[in-house]
Amino acid sequence: FKQIFQSGIDFAGNHYHLFGASNSQLKDHSFWFIKALSLNEIHQKRQLLGQFDKILNIGTYVARLGLWFSKTDPTDVSTYSE
């Protein structure tokens, strides 16, 4: 897996880099890869999600980034207008 995480995946003429995963996705070995030309482009896209540059611990970094990939379930909540 290390090589795939570092270098990305080639598929259908496109190159994809690891973008992130939620905590539960990590346990299921499920990850988000996005089409990008370079790791610098991936870094720029991650910066759109928040300022993670000052996080030096890799575990903390992965956990904070992973919050963006957490699963959500739809609900049947209705709103009423007055």
PDB file as gemmi writes it, atoms N, CA and C in Angstrom:
CRYST1    1.000    1.000    1.000  90.00  90.00  90.00 P 1                      
ATOM      1  N   PHE A   1       0.810  -1.201   0.000  1.00  0.00           N  
ATOM      2  CA  PHE A   1       0.000   0.000   0.000  1.00  0.00           C  
ATOM      3  C   PHE A   1       0.858   1.271   0.000  1.00  0.00           C  
ATOM      4  N   LYS A   2       2.015   1.197   0.604  1.00  0.00           N  
ATOM      5  CA  LYS A   2       2.862   2.382   0.739  1.00  0.00           C  
ATOM      6  C   LYS A   2       3.146   3.026  -0.621  1.00  0.00           C  
ATOM      7  N   GLN A   3       3.467   2.209  -1.613  1.00  0.00           N  
ATOM      8  CA  GLN A   3       3.761   2.737  -2.945  1.00  0.00           C  
ATOM      9  C   GLN A   3       2.541   3.439  -3.543  1.00  0.00           C  
ATOM     10  N   ILE A   4       1.360   2.856  -3.369  1.00  0.00           N  
ATOM     11  CA  ILE A   4       0.122   3.459  -3.891  1.00  0.00           C  
ATOM     12  C   ILE A   4      -0.169   4.774  -3.186  1.00  0.00           C  
ATOM     13  N   PHE A   5       0.011   4.805  -1.861  1.00  0.00           N  
ATOM     14  CA  PHE A   5      -0.251   6.032  -1.109  1.00  0.00           C  
ATOM     15  C   PHE A   5       0.707   7.149  -1.503  1.00  0.00           C  
ATOM     16  N   GLN A   6       1.938   6.807  -1.790  1.00  0.00           N  
ATOM     17  CA  GLN A   6       2.930   7.820  -2.134  1.00  0.00           C  
ATOM     18  C   GLN A   6       2.860   8.247  -3.601  1.00  0.00           C  
ATOM     19  N   SER A   7       2.634   7.294  -4.494  1.00  0.00           N  
ATOM     20  CA  SER A   7       2.697   7.584  -5.929  1.00  0.00           C  
ATOM     21  C   SER A   7       1.348   7.755  -6.590  1.00  0.00           C  
ATOM     22  N   GLY A   8       0.294   7.208  -6.003  1.00  0.00           N  
ATOM     23  CA  GLY A   8      -1.021   7.316  -6.606  1.00  0.00           C  
ATOM     24  C   GLY A   8      -1.352   6.134  -7.492  1.00  0.00           C  
ATOM     25  N   ILE A   9      -2.442   6.277  -8.236  1.00  0.00           N  
ATOM     26  CA  ILE A   9      -2.973   5.210  -9.084  1.00  0.00           C  
ATOM     27  C   ILE A   9      -3.230   5.769 -10.479  1.00  0.00           C  
ATOM     28  N   ASP A  10      -2.856   4.998 -11.493  1.00  0.00           N  
ATOM     29  CA  ASP A  10      -3.197   5.330 -12.879  1.00  0.00           C  
ATOM     30  C   ASP A  10      -4.416   4.500 -13.262  1.00  0.00           C  
ATOM     31  N   PHE A  11      -5.444   5.173 -13.779  1.00  0.00           N  
ATOM     32  CA  PHE A  11      -6.664   4.479 -14.174  1.00  0.00           C  
ATOM     33  C   PHE A  11      -7.304   5.217 -15.335  1.00  0.00           C  
ATOM     34  N   ALA A  12      -7.584   4.492 -16.407  1.00  0.00           N  
ATOM     35  CA  ALA A  12      -8.276   5.034 -17.583  1.00  0.00           C  
ATOM     36  C   ALA A  12      -7.610   6.308 -18.116  1.00  0.00           C  
ATOM     37  N   GLY A  13      -6.278   6.304 -18.139  1.00  0.00           N  
ATOM     38  CA  GLY A  13      -5.558   7.440 -18.686  1.00  0.00           C  
ATOM     39  C   GLY A  13      -5.432   8.636 -17.752  1.00  0.00           C  
ATOM     40  N   ASN A  14      -5.881   8.499 -16.518  1.00  0.00           N  
ATOM     41  CA  ASN A  14      -5.789   9.581 -15.527  1.00  0.00           C  
ATOM     42  C   ASN A  14      -4.961   9.125 -14.337  1.00  0.00           C  
ATOM     43  N   HIS A  15      -4.375  10.083 -13.633  1.00  0.00           N  
ATOM     44  CA  HIS A  15      -3.596   9.770 -12.427  1.00  0.00           C  
ATOM     45  C   HIS A  15      -4.331  10.293 -11.194  1.00  0.00           C  
ATOM     46  N   TYR A  16      -4.449   9.445 -10.184  1.00  0.00           N  
ATOM     47  CA  TYR A  16      -5.169   9.786  -8.963  1.00  0.00           C  
ATOM     48  C   TYR A  16      -4.229   9.680  -7.771  1.00  0.00           C  
ATOM     49  N   HIS A  17      -4.349  10.655  -6.849  1.00  0.00           N  
ATOM     50  CA  HIS A  17      -3.556  10.671  -5.623  1.00  0.00           C  
ATOM     51  C   HIS A  17      -4.470  10.493  -4.418  1.00  0.00           C  
ATOM     52  N   LEU A  18      -3.902   9.908  -3.360  1.00  0.00           N  
ATOM     53  CA  LEU A  18      -4.637   9.757  -2.106  1.00  0.00           C  
ATOM     54  C   LEU A  18      -5.026  11.129  -1.574  1.00  0.00           C  
ATOM     55  N   PHE A  19      -6.288  11.296  -1.243  1.00  0.00           N  
ATOM     56  CA  PHE A  19      -6.751  12.574  -0.714  1.00  0.00           C  
ATOM     57  C   PHE A  19      -7.077  12.485   0.776  1.00  0.00           C  
ATOM     58  N   GLY A  20      -7.660  11.377   1.215  1.00  0.00           N  
ATOM     59  CA  GLY A  20      -7.978  11.228   2.622  1.00  0.00           C  
ATOM     60  C   GLY A  20      -8.932  10.079   2.864  1.00  0.00           C  
ATOM     61  N   ALA A  21      -9.302   9.911   4.127  1.00  0.00           N  
ATOM     62  CA  ALA A  21     -10.245   8.865   4.525  1.00  0.00           C  
ATOM     63  C   ALA A  21     -10.725   9.158   5.938  1.00  0.00           C  
ATOM     64  N   SER A  22     -11.938   8.742   6.236  1.00  0.00           N  
ATOM     65  CA  SER A  22     -12.445   8.887   7.596  1.00  0.00           C  
ATOM     66  C   SER A  22     -11.868   7.767   8.463  1.00  0.00           C  
ATOM     67  N   ASN A  23     -12.086   7.854   9.749  1.00  0.00           N  
ATOM     68  CA  ASN A  23     -11.611   6.833  10.682  1.00  0.00           C  
ATOM     69  C   ASN A  23     -12.185   5.464  10.331  1.00  0.00           C  
ATOM     70  N   SER A  24     -13.485   5.410  10.072  1.00  0.00           N  
ATOM     71  CA  SER A  24     -14.106   4.123   9.741  1.00  0.00           C  
ATOM     72  C   SER A  24     -13.644   3.623   8.379  1.00  0.00           C  
ATOM     73  N   GLN A  25     -13.397   4.521   7.437  1.00  0.00           N  
ATOM     74  CA  GLN A  25     -12.885   4.105   6.131  1.00  0.00           C  
ATOM     75  C   GLN A  25     -11.484   3.517   6.265  1.00  0.00           C  
ATOM     76  N   LEU A  26     -10.661   4.079   7.144  1.00  0.00           N  
ATOM     77  CA  LEU A  26      -9.327   3.525   7.372  1.00  0.00           C  
ATOM     78  C   LEU A  26      -9.428   2.088   7.861  1.00  0.00           C  
ATOM     79  N   LYS A  27     -10.352   1.822   8.762  1.00  0.00           N  
ATOM     80  CA  LYS A  27     -10.536   0.467   9.293  1.00  0.00           C  
ATOM     81  C   LYS A  27     -10.994  -0.499   8.211  1.00  0.00           C  
ATOM     82  N   ASP A  28     -11.764   0.004   7.236  1.00  0.00           N  
ATOM     83  CA  ASP A  28     -12.273  -0.825   6.139  1.00  0.00           C  
ATOM     84  C   ASP A  28     -11.346  -0.835   4.925  1.00  0.00           C  
ATOM     85  N   HIS A  29     -10.181  -0.184   5.042  1.00  0.00           N  
ATOM     86  CA  HIS A  29      -9.227  -0.043   3.936  1.00  0.00           C  
ATOM     87  C   HIS A  29      -9.893   0.595   2.721  1.00  0.00           C  
ATOM     88  N   SER A  30     -10.623   1.656   2.982  1.00  0.00           N  
ATOM     89  CA  SER A  30     -11.329   2.402   1.941  1.00  0.00           C  
ATOM     90  C   SER A  30     -10.809   3.836   1.968  1.00  0.00           C  
ATOM     91  N   PHE A  31     -10.440   4.373   0.806  1.00  0.00           N  
ATOM     92  CA  PHE A  31      -9.792   5.675   0.757  1.00  0.00           C  
ATOM     93  C   PHE A  31     -10.349   6.505  -0.389  1.00  0.00           C  
ATOM     94  N   TRP A  32     -10.224   7.822  -0.276  1.00  0.00           N  
ATOM     95  CA  TRP A  32     -10.601   8.741  -1.343  1.00  0.00           C  
ATOM     96  C   TRP A  32      -9.354   9.087  -2.138  1.00  0.00           C  
ATOM     97  N   PHE A  33      -9.392   8.831  -3.448  1.00  0.00           N  
ATOM     98  CA  PHE A  33      -8.353   9.257  -4.365  1.00  0.00           C  
ATOM     99  C   PHE A  33      -8.981  10.266  -5.310  1.00  0.00           C  
ATOM    100  N   ILE A  34      -8.253  11.329  -5.642  1.00  0.00           N  
ATOM    101  CA  ILE A  34      -8.780  12.314  -6.582  1.00  0.00           C  
ATOM    102  C   ILE A  34      -7.776  12.532  -7.705  1.00  0.00           C  
ATOM    103  N   LYS A  35      -8.307  12.923  -8.850  1.00  0.00           N  
ATOM    104  CA  LYS A  35      -7.480  13.184 -10.028  1.00  0.00           C  
ATOM    105  C   LYS A  35      -6.680  14.463  -9.797  1.00  0.00           C  
ATOM    106  N   ALA A  36      -5.371  14.348  -9.942  1.00  0.00           N  
ATOM    107  CA  ALA A  36      -4.500  15.510  -9.747  1.00  0.00           C  
ATOM    108  C   ALA A  36      -3.201  15.285 -10.500  1.00  0.00           C  
ATOM    109  N   LEU A  37      -2.602  16.365 -10.924  1.00  0.00           N  
ATOM    110  CA  LEU A  37      -1.356  16.281 -11.678  1.00  0.00           C  
ATOM    111  C   LEU A  37      -0.133  16.137 -10.784  1.00  0.00           C  
ATOM    112  N   SER A  38      -0.248  16.580  -9.513  1.00  0.00           N  
ATOM    113  CA  SER A  38       0.909  16.531  -8.630  1.00  0.00           C  
ATOM    114  C   SER A  38       0.471  16.463  -7.170  1.00  0.00           C  
ATOM    115  N   LEU A  39       1.424  16.122  -6.307  1.00  0.00           N  
ATOM    116  CA  LEU A  39       1.147  16.131  -4.868  1.00  0.00           C  
ATOM    117  C   LEU A  39       0.916  17.556  -4.381  1.00  0.00           C  
ATOM    118  N   ASN A  40       1.548  18.530  -5.026  1.00  0.00           N  
ATOM    119  CA  ASN A  40       1.330  19.923  -4.667  1.00  0.00           C  
ATOM    120  C   ASN A  40      -0.142  20.314  -4.888  1.00  0.00           C  
ATOM    121  N   GLU A  41      -0.737  19.822  -5.969  1.00  0.00           N  
ATOM    122  CA  GLU A  41      -2.155  20.088  -6.229  1.00  0.00           C  
ATOM    123  C   GLU A  41      -3.033  19.459  -5.140  1.00  0.00           C  
ATOM    124  N   ILE A  42      -2.672  18.272  -4.691  1.00  0.00           N  
ATOM    125  CA  ILE A  42      -3.411  17.618  -3.595  1.00  0.00           C  
ATOM    126  C   ILE A  42      -3.308  18.472  -2.334  1.00  0.00           C  
ATOM    127  N   HIS A  43      -2.115  18.950  -2.039  1.00  0.00           N  
ATOM    128  CA  HIS A  43      -1.908  19.803  -0.863  1.00  0.00           C  
ATOM    129  C   HIS A  43      -2.778  21.058  -0.943  1.00  0.00           C  
ATOM    130  N   GLN A  44      -2.835  21.678  -2.110  1.00  0.00           N  
ATOM    131  CA  GLN A  44      -3.660  22.876  -2.293  1.00  0.00           C  
ATOM    132  C   GLN A  44      -5.140  22.570  -2.076  1.00  0.00           C  
ATOM    133  N   LYS A  45      -5.592  21.423  -2.550  1.00  0.00           N  
ATOM    134  CA  LYS A  45      -6.996  21.047  -2.372  1.00  0.00           C  
ATOM    135  C   LYS A  45      -7.302  20.748  -0.905  1.00  0.00           C  
ATOM    136  N   ARG A  46      -6.356  20.131  -0.200  1.00  0.00           N  
ATOM    137  CA  ARG A  46      -6.547  19.883   1.239  1.00  0.00           C  
ATOM    138  C   ARG A  46      -6.609  21.202   2.008  1.00  0.00           C  
ATOM    139  N   GLN A  47      -5.853  22.196   1.583  1.00  0.00           N  
ATOM    140  CA  GLN A  47      -5.871  23.496   2.250  1.00  0.00           C  
ATOM    141  C   GLN A  47      -7.243  24.154   2.147  1.00  0.00           C  
ATOM    142  N   LEU A  48      -8.014  23.808   1.124  1.00  0.00           N  
ATOM    143  CA  LEU A  48      -9.372  24.338   1.007  1.00  0.00           C  
ATOM    144  C   LEU A  48     -10.275  23.812   2.119  1.00  0.00           C  
ATOM    145  N   LEU A  49      -9.900  22.679   2.699  1.00  0.00           N  
ATOM    146  CA  LEU A  49     -10.686  22.088   3.789  1.00  0.00           C  
ATOM    147  C   LEU A  49     -10.315  22.647   5.156  1.00  0.00           C  
ATOM    148  N   GLY A  50      -9.132  23.225   5.277  1.00  0.00           N  
ATOM    149  CA  GLY A  50      -8.721  23.793   6.565  1.00  0.00           C  
ATOM    150  C   GLY A  50      -7.213  23.973   6.630  1.00  0.00           C  
ATOM    151  N   GLN A  51      -6.769  24.610   7.690  1.00  0.00           N  
ATOM    152  CA  GLN A  51      -5.344  24.852   7.907  1.00  0.00           C  
ATOM    153  C   GLN A  51      -4.759  23.700   8.725  1.00  0.00           C  
ATOM    154  N   PHE A  52      -4.106  22.784   8.045  1.00  0.00           N  
ATOM    155  CA  PHE A  52      -3.519  21.620   8.704  1.00  0.00           C  
ATOM    156  C   PHE A  52      -1.995  21.713   8.781  1.00  0.00           C  
ATOM    157  N   ASP A  53      -1.415  22.795   8.287  1.00  0.00           N  
ATOM    158  CA  ASP A  53       0.037  22.918   8.185  1.00  0.00           C  
ATOM    159  C   ASP A  53       0.763  22.878   9.528  1.00  0.00           C  
ATOM    160  N   LYS A  54       0.115  23.323  10.589  1.00  0.00           N  
ATOM    161  CA  LYS A  54       0.791  23.379  11.885  1.00  0.00           C  
ATOM    162  C   LYS A  54       0.664  22.079  12.680  1.00  0.00           C  
ATOM    163  N   ILE A  55      -0.058  21.105  12.129  1.00  0.00           N  
ATOM    164  CA  ILE A  55      -0.193  19.810  12.787  1.00  0.00           C  
ATOM    165  C   ILE A  55       1.020  18.965  12.409  1.00  0.00           C  
ATOM    166  N   LEU A  56       1.871  18.658  13.389  1.00  0.00           N  
ATOM    167  CA  LEU A  56       3.110  17.942  13.128  1.00  0.00           C  
ATOM    168  C   LEU A  56       2.981  16.435  13.335  1.00  0.00           C  
ATOM    169  N   ASN A  57       1.997  16.004  14.108  1.00  0.00           N  
ATOM    170  CA  ASN A  57       1.786  14.585  14.372  1.00  0.00           C  
ATOM    171  C   ASN A  57       0.934  13.987  13.251  1.00  0.00           C  
ATOM    172  N   ILE A  58       1.440  12.957  12.576  1.00  0.00           N  
ATOM    173  CA  ILE A  58       0.740  12.393  11.422  1.00  0.00           C  
ATOM    174  C   ILE A  58      -0.622  11.810  11.809  1.00  0.00           C  
ATOM    175  N   GLY A  59      -0.712  11.204  12.992  1.00  0.00           N  
ATOM    176  CA  GLY A  59      -1.988  10.657  13.451  1.00  0.00           C  
ATOM    177  C   GLY A  59      -3.037  11.737  13.643  1.00  0.00           C  
ATOM    178  N   THR A  60      -2.641  12.840  14.229  1.00  0.00           N  
ATOM    179  CA  THR A  60      -3.545  13.969  14.424  1.00  0.00           C  
ATOM    180  C   THR A  60      -3.943  14.560  13.079  1.00  0.00           C  
ATOM    181  N   TYR A  61      -2.983  14.677  12.168  1.00  0.00           N  
ATOM    182  CA  TYR A  61      -3.259  15.213  10.830  1.00  0.00           C  
ATOM    183  C   TYR A  61      -4.304  14.359  10.110  1.00  0.00           C  
ATOM    184  N   VAL A  62      -4.100  13.049  10.105  1.00  0.00           N  
ATOM    185  CA  VAL A  62      -5.025  12.132   9.430  1.00  0.00           C  
ATOM    186  C   VAL A  62      -6.405  12.195  10.073  1.00  0.00           C  
ATOM    187  N   ALA A  63      -6.453  12.269  11.405  1.00  0.00           N  
ATOM    188  CA  ALA A  63      -7.741  12.340  12.108  1.00  0.00           C  
ATOM    189  C   ALA A  63      -8.493  13.625  11.782  1.00  0.00           C  
ATOM    190  N   ARG A  64      -7.798  14.755  11.765  1.00  0.00           N  
ATOM    191  CA  ARG A  64      -8.458  16.039  11.476  1.00  0.00           C  
ATOM    192  C   ARG A  64      -8.939  16.099  10.027  1.00  0.00           C  
ATOM    193  N   LEU A  65      -8.104  15.663   9.108  1.00  0.00           N  
ATOM    194  CA  LEU A  65      -8.499  15.631   7.704  1.00  0.00           C  
ATOM    195  C   LEU A  65      -9.651  14.652   7.498  1.00  0.00           C  
ATOM    196  N   GLY A  66      -9.611  13.542   8.206  1.00  0.00           N  
ATOM    197  CA  GLY A  66     -10.635  12.511   8.078  1.00  0.00           C  
ATOM    198  C   GLY A  66     -12.024  12.956   8.490  1.00  0.00           C  
ATOM    199  N   LEU A  67     -12.118  13.993   9.307  1.00  0.00           N  
ATOM    200  CA  LEU A  67     -13.435  14.499   9.702  1.00  0.00           C  
ATOM    201  C   LEU A  67     -14.246  14.941   8.490  1.00  0.00           C  
ATOM    202  N   TRP A  68     -13.581  15.362   7.425  1.00  0.00           N  
ATOM    203  CA  TRP A  68     -14.275  15.786   6.206  1.00  0.00           C  
ATOM    204  C   TRP A  68     -14.874  14.614   5.451  1.00  0.00           C  
ATOM    205  N   PHE A  69     -14.431  13.403   5.762  1.00  0.00           N  
ATOM    206  CA  PHE A  69     -14.891  12.225   5.034  1.00  0.00           C  
ATOM    207  C   PHE A  69     -15.829  11.357   5.861  1.00  0.00           C  
ATOM    208  N   SER A  70     -16.242  11.858   7.012  1.00  0.00           N  
ATOM    209  CA  SER A  70     -17.133  11.087   7.881  1.00  0.00           C  
ATOM    210  C   SER A  70     -18.480  10.880   7.219  1.00  0.00           C  
ATOM    211  N   LYS A  71     -19.054   9.747   7.503  1.00  0.00           N  
ATOM    212  CA  LYS A  71     -20.346   9.381   6.919  1.00  0.00           C  
ATOM    213  C   LYS A  71     -21.471  10.199   7.545  1.00  0.00           C  
ATOM    214  N   THR A  72     -22.430  10.562   6.726  1.00  0.00           N  
ATOM    215  CA  THR A  72     -23.629  11.232   7.214  1.00  0.00           C  
ATOM    216  C   THR A  72     -24.835  10.459   6.705  1.00  0.00           C  
ATOM    217  N   ASP A  73     -25.895  10.491   7.460  1.00  0.00           N  
ATOM    218  CA  ASP A  73     -27.133   9.821   7.076  1.00  0.00           C  
ATOM    219  C   ASP A  73     -28.235  10.852   6.949  1.00  0.00           C  
ATOM    220  N   PRO A  74     -29.063  10.727   5.911  1.00  0.00           N  
ATOM    221  CA  PRO A  74     -30.189  11.665   5.773  1.00  0.00           C  
ATOM    222  C   PRO A  74     -31.229  11.418   6.860  1.00  0.00           C  
ATOM    223  N   THR A  75     -31.939  12.458   7.213  1.00  0.00           N  
ATOM    224  CA  THR A  75     -33.004  12.340   8.215  1.00  0.00           C  
ATOM    225  C   THR A  75     -34.290  12.901   7.640  1.00  0.00           C  
ATOM    226  N   ASP A  76     -35.392  12.610   8.290  1.00  0.00           N  
ATOM    227  CA  ASP A  76     -36.697  13.122   7.869  1.00  0.00           C  
ATOM    228  C   ASP A  76     -37.102  14.300   8.744  1.00  0.00           C  
ATOM    229  N   VAL A  77     -36.279  15.321   8.771  1.00  0.00           N  
ATOM    230  CA  VAL A  77     -36.572  16.507   9.564  1.00  0.00           C  
ATOM    231  C   VAL A  77     -37.277  17.515   8.663  1.00  0.00           C  
ATOM    232  N   SER A  78     -38.432  17.958   9.093  1.00  0.00           N  
ATOM    233  CA  SER A  78     -39.181  18.957   8.327  1.00  0.00           C  
ATOM    234  C   SER A  78     -39.093  20.297   9.026  1.00  0.00           C  
ATOM    235  N   THR A  79     -39.086  21.355   8.230  1.00  0.00           N  
ATOM    236  CA  THR A  79     -39.116  22.697   8.802  1.00  0.00           C  
ATOM    237  C   THR A  79     -40.461  23.317   8.471  1.00  0.00           C  
ATOM    238  N   TYR A  80     -40.944  24.140   9.363  1.00  0.00           N  
ATOM    239  CA  TYR A  80     -42.234  24.785   9.168  1.00  0.00           C  
ATOM    240  C   TYR A  80     -42.050  26.284   9.083  1.00  0.00           C  
ATOM    241  N   SER A  81     -42.695  26.898   8.134  1.00  0.00           N  
ATOM    242  CA  SER A  81     -42.660  28.354   8.001  1.00  0.00           C  
ATOM    243  C   SER A  81     -43.825  28.949   8.772  1.00  0.00           C  
ATOM    244  N   GLU A  82     -43.605  30.109   9.333  1.00  0.00           N  
ATOM    245  CA  GLU A  82     -44.696  30.774  10.051  1.00  0.00           C  
ATOM    246  C   GLU A  82     -45.522  31.610   9.128  1.00  0.00           C  
TER     247      GLU A  82                                                      
END                                                                             
